[in-house]
Amino acid sequence: MKIINRDYRLATLKAEVLKTLSHPTRLFIVEMLAKGEKCVCELNRNLEVDHSTISKHLSVLKKAGVVSGRKEGLKVYYRLEAPCIVDFIKCITNVIEVKAKRDLSMLKRRGF
């Protein structure tokens, strides 16, 4: 019984990380950080949200252990703590593409 509880607790922790990644802005930030370390001002150039919103999302990502930050002068630079997340995002993209092809094929078979 203890193994099941430990396994379930691990599944719960994994779900928390996935919930952290489930917001489009946070996912976009992760994809941007996959290209290298960035400060909030650099992230702000590519997002249509204000500086404080980006900082809040970065805080959530940091709390989950997805990103880390280092201070340099007045700026904080963020980087992915676990770059393997990029592989997971690629897998999700693959799922979307496969589903889109399947849906398109189904529509064609139905004469649309």
Stockholm file with secondary structure:
# STOCKHOLM 1.0

chainA/1-112         MKIINRDYRLATLKAEVLKTLSHPTRLFIVEMLAKGEKCVCELNRNLEVDHSTISKHLSVLKKAGVVSGRKEGLKVYYRLEAPCIVDFIKCITNVIEVKAKRDLSMLKRRGF
#=GR chainA/1-112 SS CHHHHHHHHHHHHHHHHHHHHTSHHHHHHHHHHTTCCEEHHHHHHHSSSCHHHHHHHHHHHHHTTSEEEEEETTEEEEEESCTTHHHHHHHHHHHHHHHHHHHHHHHHHTTC
#=GC SS_cons         CHHHHHHHHHHHHHHHHHHHHTSHHHHHHHHHHTTCCEEHHHHHHHSSSCHHHHHHHHHHHHHTTSEEEEEETTEEEEEESCTTHHHHHHHHHHHHHHHHHHHHHHHHHTTC
//
